Amino acid sequence: MKKLIISHGDKGGVGKSIYAMLATDYLLDKGLSVAVVEGDVQIGDVAKRYAGVDGVTAFNVDLDKSGRDAENSIAVLFRTIEKQGCENVVINSPANAKKALDSNAELILPVAQDLGFQVCVAWMVGLEEASAEMSSQSVICEMADRKIAVVNRHESEYDADFIWFTRPEFKDAWIKSGGLTGEIPELASRVASKLKEHKGRSLASLAGPDSPLHIVDRQVIKNWLKKAWLSAVVPLIDGGE
């Protein structure tokens, strides 16, 4: 089945872009073509990374909208997807994406399903209580075919810092509603900075034999990709198959 993967979370700085990259790289690793939709057009880091990568079609749709403007953006999104005949789509949503995504969930889900997509939503969990609360209030998460809540590990952060863990009712409610959980493991800052320097390449290519990085850094990326895919990407994309 075709996949429409939405990297959501509503808060800024929770790892939506890195999840979108991980999902794109995973699909490419499977030999599939991917349409990358950059919804955060002010930053555009995901589209910039994959714009010239083989197997990827990248385009921008401003999802930082509300009301009628948001509905128009959703219409542009699906007209483009339908016209291009996309088989797999990864959407990187901006902060405050609930204005467009959750408010238009009753438009997004049936249109995506009529086009033959399974709708998969990754909710990126932030540190603060508001992020945990919003995970249970997201309409598009509630309506999605599959959903996963993902913690993005930073080097100095641990379980106790996340309301998601210290207030287990949020996590319990998510799981009870059919949600999956996963995490993106830590990546050493010296290596993470290398990913940012090489924006025109997929993450996996930076771990490959033609990578400009030192061999040890390639291996660190390779190990990190495998762990991130297995924990946070595979359960969402392939878990139901």
C-alpha atoms as a printed R data frame, in Angstrom:
    type eleno elety resid chain resno       x      y       z
1   ATOM     1    CA   MET     A     1   0.000  0.000   0.000
2   ATOM     2    CA   LYS     A     2   1.122  3.553  -0.696
3   ATOM     3    CA   LYS     A     3   2.200  5.513   2.390
4   ATOM     4    CA   LEU     A     4   1.483  9.091   3.396
5   ATOM     5    CA   ILE     A     5   3.795  9.760   6.336
6   ATOM     6    CA   ILE     A     6   3.285 12.929   8.348
7   ATOM     7    CA   SER     A     7   5.983 14.091  10.754
8   ATOM     8    CA   HIS     A     8   3.920 16.064  13.249
9   ATOM     9    CA   GLY     A     9   4.234 17.261  16.832
10  ATOM    10    CA   ASP     A    10   3.119 20.887  16.685
11  ATOM    11    CA   LYS     A    11   5.938 22.167  18.896
12  ATOM    12    CA   GLY     A    12   9.169 23.498  17.427
13  ATOM    13    CA   GLY     A    13  12.502 21.772  18.017
14  ATOM    14    CA   VAL     A    14  11.093 18.326  18.811
15  ATOM    15    CA   GLY     A    15  12.641 16.523  15.846
16  ATOM    16    CA   LYS     A    16  10.014 16.683  13.099
17  ATOM    17    CA   SER     A    17  12.611 17.383  10.406
18  ATOM    18    CA   ILE     A    18  14.935 14.580  11.477
19  ATOM    19    CA   TYR     A    19  12.036 12.118  11.555
20  ATOM    20    CA   ALA     A    20  11.011 13.153   8.037
21  ATOM    21    CA   MET     A    21  14.600 12.567   6.912
22  ATOM    22    CA   LEU     A    22  14.754  9.165   8.591
23  ATOM    23    CA   ALA     A    23  11.487  8.087   6.973
24  ATOM    24    CA   THR     A    24  12.650  9.314   3.556
25  ATOM    25    CA   ASP     A    25  15.974  7.519   3.872
26  ATOM    26    CA   TYR     A    26  14.263  4.316   4.973
27  ATOM    27    CA   LEU     A    27  11.951  4.303   1.960
28  ATOM    28    CA   LEU     A    28  14.882  5.035  -0.363
29  ATOM    29    CA   ASP     A    29  16.837  2.195   1.247
30  ATOM    30    CA   LYS     A    30  13.948 -0.108   0.306
31  ATOM    31    CA   GLY     A    31  14.302  0.996  -3.316
32  ATOM    32    CA   LEU     A    32  11.093  3.062  -3.312
33  ATOM    33    CA   SER     A    33  10.534  6.508  -4.796
34  ATOM    34    CA   VAL     A    34   9.538  9.257  -2.393
35  ATOM    35    CA   ALA     A    35   7.857 12.639  -2.636
36  ATOM    36    CA   VAL     A    36   9.147 14.915   0.114
37  ATOM    37    CA   VAL     A    37   6.766 17.719   1.015
38  ATOM    38    CA   GLU     A    38   8.338 20.593   2.895
39  ATOM    39    CA   GLY     A    39   5.607 22.174   4.993
40  ATOM    40    CA   ASP     A    40   8.024 24.370   6.917
41  ATOM    41    CA   VAL     A    41   8.948 26.651   4.029
42  ATOM    42    CA   GLN     A    42  10.704 29.232   6.231
43  ATOM    43    CA   ILE     A    43  13.427 26.703   7.095
44  ATOM    44    CA   GLY     A    44  13.017 24.085   4.380
45  ATOM    45    CA   ASP     A    45  15.800 21.844   5.671
46  ATOM    46    CA   VAL     A    46  14.261 18.551   4.533
47  ATOM    47    CA   ALA     A    47  13.507 19.691   0.978
48  ATOM    48    CA   LYS     A    48  16.996 21.190   0.697
49  ATOM    49    CA   ARG     A    49  18.629 17.914   1.695
50  ATOM    50    CA   TYR     A    50  16.732 15.749  -0.782
51  ATOM    51    CA   ALA     A    51  16.187 18.145  -3.682
52  ATOM    52    CA   GLY     A    52  18.877 16.512  -5.845
53  ATOM    53    CA   VAL     A    53  18.759 12.967  -4.493
54  ATOM    54    CA   ASP     A    54  17.868 10.168  -6.923
55  ATOM    55    CA   GLY     A    55  14.423  8.737  -6.329
56  ATOM    56    CA   VAL     A    56  13.112 11.850  -4.590
57  ATOM    57    CA   THR     A    57  10.698 14.513  -5.759
58  ATOM    58    CA   ALA     A    58  10.776 17.471  -3.385
59  ATOM    59    CA   PHE     A    59   8.322 20.346  -3.315
60  ATOM    60    CA   ASN     A    60   7.148 23.026  -0.893
61  ATOM    61    CA   VAL     A    61   3.627 23.540   0.416
62  ATOM    62    CA   ASP     A    62   3.256 26.166   3.137
63  ATOM    63    CA   LEU     A    63   1.391 24.408   5.964
64  ATOM    64    CA   ASP     A    64   1.877 27.251   8.440
65  ATOM    65    CA   LYS     A    65  -1.616 28.475   7.644
66  ATOM    66    CA   SER     A    66  -5.006 28.600   9.300
67  ATOM    67    CA   GLY     A    67  -8.647 28.833   8.260
68  ATOM    68    CA   ARG     A    68  -9.387 29.067   4.533
69  ATOM    69    CA   ASP     A    69  -5.700 29.524   3.710
70  ATOM    70    CA   ALA     A    70  -4.938 26.194   5.374
71  ATOM    71    CA   GLU     A    71  -7.656 24.447   3.374
72  ATOM    72    CA   ASN     A    72  -6.234 25.947   0.188
73  ATOM    73    CA   SER     A    73  -2.761 24.656   1.100
74  ATOM    74    CA   ILE     A    74  -4.147 21.162   1.682
75  ATOM    75    CA   ALA     A    75  -5.871 21.345  -1.711
76  ATOM    76    CA   VAL     A    76  -2.581 22.322  -3.394
77  ATOM    77    CA   LEU     A    77  -0.847 19.456  -1.595
78  ATOM    78    CA   PHE     A    78  -3.212 16.776  -2.822
79  ATOM    79    CA   ARG     A    79  -3.555 18.159  -6.340
80  ATOM    80    CA   THR     A    80   0.235 17.915  -6.630
81  ATOM    81    CA   ILE     A    81   0.332 14.406  -5.157
82  ATOM    82    CA   GLU     A    82  -2.421 13.222  -7.505
83  ATOM    83    CA   LYS     A    83  -0.925 14.915 -10.586
84  ATOM    84    CA   GLN     A    84   2.546 13.483  -9.982
85  ATOM    85    CA   GLY     A    85   1.259  9.997  -9.182
86  ATOM    86    CA   CYS     A    86   3.266  9.799  -5.964
87  ATOM    87    CA   GLU     A    87   3.620  6.341  -4.443
88  ATOM    88    CA   ASN     A    88   5.113  7.355  -1.085
89  ATOM    89    CA   VAL     A    89   4.872 10.796   0.489
90  ATOM    90    CA   VAL     A    90   6.691 12.212   3.515
91  ATOM    91    CA   ILE     A    91   5.408 15.501   4.920
92  ATOM    92    CA   ASN     A    92   7.572 17.615   7.203
93  ATOM    93    CA   SER     A    93   5.142 19.791   9.111
94  ATOM    94    CA   PRO     A    94   5.988 23.154  10.692
95  ATOM    95    CA   ALA     A    95   5.462 24.231  14.279
96  ATOM    96    CA   ASN     A    96   1.795 24.960  15.000
97  ATOM    97    CA   ALA     A    97   0.819 22.560  12.219
98  ATOM    98    CA   LYS     A    98  -2.416 21.745  14.019
99  ATOM    99    CA   LYS     A    99  -3.797 24.887  12.366
100 ATOM   100    CA   ALA     A   100  -3.594 23.146   9.016
101 ATOM   101    CA   LEU     A   101  -3.410 19.425   9.736
102 ATOM   102    CA   ASP     A   102  -5.704 18.833  12.696
103 ATOM   103    CA   SER     A   103  -8.227 21.424  11.579
104 ATOM   104    CA   ASN     A   104  -8.445 19.756   8.167
105 ATOM   105    CA   ALA     A   105  -8.136 16.113   9.211
106 ATOM   106    CA   GLU     A   106 -11.617 15.352   7.870
107 ATOM   107    CA   LEU     A   107 -10.414 16.553   4.451
108 ATOM   108    CA   ILE     A   108  -6.936 15.009   4.553
109 ATOM   109    CA   LEU     A   109  -7.800 11.463   5.625
110 ATOM   110    CA   PRO     A   110 -10.574 10.601   3.141
111 ATOM   111    CA   VAL     A   111  -8.757 12.217   0.209
112 ATOM   112    CA   ALA     A   112  -5.533 10.375   1.043
113 ATOM   113    CA   GLN     A   113  -7.401  7.095   1.421
114 ATOM   114    CA   ASP     A   114  -9.280  7.613  -1.851
115 ATOM   115    CA   LEU     A   115  -5.878  8.038  -3.515
116 ATOM   116    CA   GLY     A   116  -4.844  4.681  -2.071
117 ATOM   117    CA   PHE     A   117  -2.623  5.900   0.779
118 ATOM   118    CA   GLN     A   118  -2.309  4.503   4.252
119 ATOM   119    CA   VAL     A   119  -1.980  7.560   6.499
120 ATOM   120    CA   CYS     A   120   0.823  7.203   9.061
121 ATOM   121    CA   VAL     A   121   1.472  9.951  11.611
122 ATOM   122    CA   ALA     A   122   4.608 10.313  13.744
123 ATOM   123    CA   TRP     A   123   3.945 12.532  16.751
124 ATOM   124    CA   MET     A   124   7.247 13.961  17.987
125 ATOM   125    CA   VAL     A   125   7.118 14.261  21.762
126 ATOM   126    CA   GLY     A   126   8.543 17.413  23.333
127 ATOM   127    CA   LEU     A   127   9.837 17.810  26.877
128 ATOM   128    CA   GLU     A   128   7.017 19.930  28.213
129 ATOM   129    CA   GLU     A   129   3.556 18.933  29.390
130 ATOM   130    CA   ALA     A   130   1.851 20.787  26.545
131 ATOM   131    CA   SER     A   131   3.382 18.400  24.018
132 ATOM   132    CA   ALA     A   132   2.116 15.380  25.926
133 ATOM   133    CA   GLU     A   133  -1.347 16.886  26.267
134 ATOM   134    CA   MET     A   134  -1.563 17.744  22.583
135 ATOM   135    CA   SER     A   135  -0.738 14.163  21.637
136 ATOM   136    CA   SER     A   136  -4.165 13.168  22.934
137 ATOM   137    CA   GLN     A   137  -5.896 16.142  21.291
138 ATOM   138    CA   SER     A   138  -4.573 15.740  17.746
139 ATOM   139    CA   VAL     A   139  -7.471 14.956  15.422
140 ATOM   140    CA   ILE     A   140  -5.247 13.719  12.625
141 ATOM   141    CA   CYS     A   141  -3.528 11.317  15.039
142 ATOM   142    CA   GLU     A   142  -6.916 10.048  16.141
143 ATOM   143    CA   MET     A   143  -8.068  9.481  12.559
144 ATOM   144    CA   ALA     A   144  -4.808  8.125  11.111
145 ATOM   145    CA   ASP     A   145  -4.491  4.515  10.014
146 ATOM   146    CA   ARG     A   146  -1.329  4.184  12.104
147 ATOM   147    CA   LYS     A   147   0.402  6.473  14.586
148 ATOM   148    CA   ILE     A   148   3.577  6.467  16.648
149 ATOM   149    CA   ALA     A   149   4.799  8.804  19.373
150 ATOM   150    CA   VAL     A   150   8.544  9.344  19.098
151 ATOM   151    CA   VAL     A   151  11.017 10.772  21.604
152 ATOM   152    CA   ASN     A   152  14.043 12.409  19.993
153 ATOM   153    CA   ARG     A   153  16.995 11.832  22.305
154 ATOM   154    CA   HIS     A   154  19.411 14.699  22.870
155 ATOM   155    CA   GLU     A   155  22.707 14.089  24.554
156 ATOM   156    CA   SER     A   156  21.856 15.814  27.836
157 ATOM   157    CA   GLU     A   157  18.242 14.675  28.141
158 ATOM   158    CA   TYR     A   158  16.929 11.573  29.855
159 ATOM   159    CA   ASP     A   159  13.596  9.936  30.643
160 ATOM   160    CA   ALA     A   160  12.996 11.972  33.768
161 ATOM   161    CA   ASP     A   161  12.920 15.190  31.732
162 ATOM   162    CA   PHE     A   162   9.974 14.074  29.636
163 ATOM   163    CA   ILE     A   163   6.439 14.660  30.923
164 ATOM   164    CA   TRP     A   164   5.596 11.778  28.607
165 ATOM   165    CA   PHE     A   165   7.346  9.473  31.091
166 ATOM   166    CA   THR     A   166   6.929 11.282  34.407
167 ATOM   167    CA   ARG     A   167   3.165 11.580  33.830
168 ATOM   168    CA   PRO     A   168   2.433  8.076  32.492
169 ATOM   169    CA   GLU     A   169  -1.264  8.770  31.943
170 ATOM   170    CA   PHE     A   170  -0.328 10.484  28.684
171 ATOM   171    CA   LYS     A   171   1.681  7.543  27.413
172 ATOM   172    CA   ASP     A   172  -0.898  5.057  28.686
173 ATOM   173    CA   ALA     A   173  -3.724  6.906  26.935
174 ATOM   174    CA   TRP     A   174  -1.737  6.964  23.694
175 ATOM   175    CA   ILE     A   175  -1.087  3.229  23.790
176 ATOM   176    CA   LYS     A   176  -4.687  2.485  24.767
177 ATOM   177    CA   SER     A   177  -5.852  4.424  21.687
178 ATOM   178    CA   GLY     A   178  -3.781  2.153  19.453
179 ATOM   179    CA   GLY     A   179  -0.658  4.292  19.266
180 ATOM   180    CA   LEU     A   180   2.861  2.924  18.997
181 ATOM   181    CA   THR     A   181   5.924  4.347  20.741
182 ATOM   182    CA   GLY     A   182   9.543  4.669  19.639
183 ATOM   183    CA   GLU     A   183  12.625  6.814  19.916
184 ATOM   184    CA   ILE     A   184  15.406  8.327  17.886
185 ATOM   185    CA   PRO     A   185  18.653  7.504  19.719
186 ATOM   186    CA   GLU     A   186  21.354  9.971  20.603
187 ATOM   187    CA   LEU     A   187  23.816 10.993  17.922
188 ATOM   188    CA   ALA     A   188  27.151 12.470  18.968
189 ATOM   189    CA   SER     A   189  27.216 16.212  18.352
190 ATOM   190    CA   ARG     A   190  30.423 15.982  16.301
191 ATOM   191    CA   VAL     A   191  28.641 13.670  13.867
192 ATOM   192    CA   ALA     A   192  25.310 15.499  13.937
193 ATOM   193    CA   SER     A   193  27.147 18.632  12.827
194 ATOM   194    CA   LYS     A   194  28.470 16.709   9.807
195 ATOM   195    CA   LEU     A   195  24.918 15.864   8.755
196 ATOM   196    CA   LYS     A   196  24.073 19.551   8.760
197 ATOM   197    CA   GLU     A   197  27.116 20.418   6.675
198 ATOM   198    CA   HIS     A   198  26.195 18.031   3.832
199 ATOM   199    CA   LYS     A   199  22.626 19.041   2.986
200 ATOM   200    CA   GLY     A   200  22.518 17.762  -0.583
201 ATOM   201    CA   ARG     A   201  22.907 14.117   0.386
202 ATOM   202    CA   SER     A   202  20.678 11.519   1.986
203 ATOM   203    CA   LEU     A   203  21.592 10.437   5.503
204 ATOM   204    CA   ALA     A   204  22.374  6.910   4.339
205 ATOM   205    CA   SER     A   205  24.746  8.161   1.628
206 ATOM   206    CA   LEU     A   206  26.823  9.838   4.337
207 ATOM   207    CA   ALA     A   207  27.334  6.383   5.829
208 ATOM   208    CA   GLY     A   208  28.175  4.808   2.457
209 ATOM   209    CA   PRO     A   209  31.480  4.121   0.687
210 ATOM   210    CA   ASP     A   210  31.427  7.403  -1.283
211 ATOM   211    CA   SER     A   211  30.832  9.503   1.820
212 ATOM   212    CA   PRO     A   212  33.209 12.455   2.369
213 ATOM   213    CA   LEU     A   213  33.256 11.645   6.094
214 ATOM   214    CA   HIS     A   214  35.875  9.689   8.012
215 ATOM   215    CA   ILE     A   215  35.215  5.953   8.235
216 ATOM   216    CA   VAL     A   216  34.544  6.062  11.964
217 ATOM   217    CA   ASP     A   217  31.893  8.776  11.505
218 ATOM   218    CA   ARG     A   218  30.284  6.782   8.700
219 ATOM   219    CA   GLN     A   219  29.963  3.804  11.011
220 ATOM   220    CA   VAL     A   220  28.455  5.949  13.776
221 ATOM   221    CA   ILE     A   221  25.819  7.191  11.321
222 ATOM   222    CA   LYS     A   222  25.168  3.675  10.035
223 ATOM   223    CA   ASN     A   223  24.608  2.339  13.567
224 ATOM   224    CA   TRP     A   224  22.415  5.309  14.461
225 ATOM   225    CA   LEU     A   225  20.295  4.905  11.315
226 ATOM   226    CA   LYS     A   226  19.714  1.216  11.993
227 ATOM   227    CA   LYS     A   227  18.614  1.849  15.592
228 ATOM   228    CA   ALA     A   228  16.409  4.816  14.628
229 ATOM   229    CA   TRP     A   229  14.745  2.929  11.785
230 ATOM   230    CA   LEU     A   230  14.041 -0.151  13.899
231 ATOM   231    CA   SER     A   231  12.633  1.819  16.829
232 ATOM   232    CA   ALA     A   232  10.785  4.719  15.220
233 ATOM   233    CA   VAL     A   233  10.274  4.151  11.488
234 ATOM   234    CA   VAL     A   234   9.748  0.449  10.782
235 ATOM   235    CA   PRO     A   235   6.886  0.042  13.317
236 ATOM   236    CA   LEU     A   236   4.976  2.912  11.700
237 ATOM   237    CA   ILE     A   237   5.626  2.177   8.038
238 ATOM   238    CA   ASP     A   238   5.912 -1.602   7.922
239 ATOM   239    CA   GLY     A   239   4.436 -2.732  11.217
240 ATOM   240    CA   GLY     A   240   0.964 -3.294   9.822
241 ATOM   241    CA   GLU     A   241   2.145 -5.450   6.908
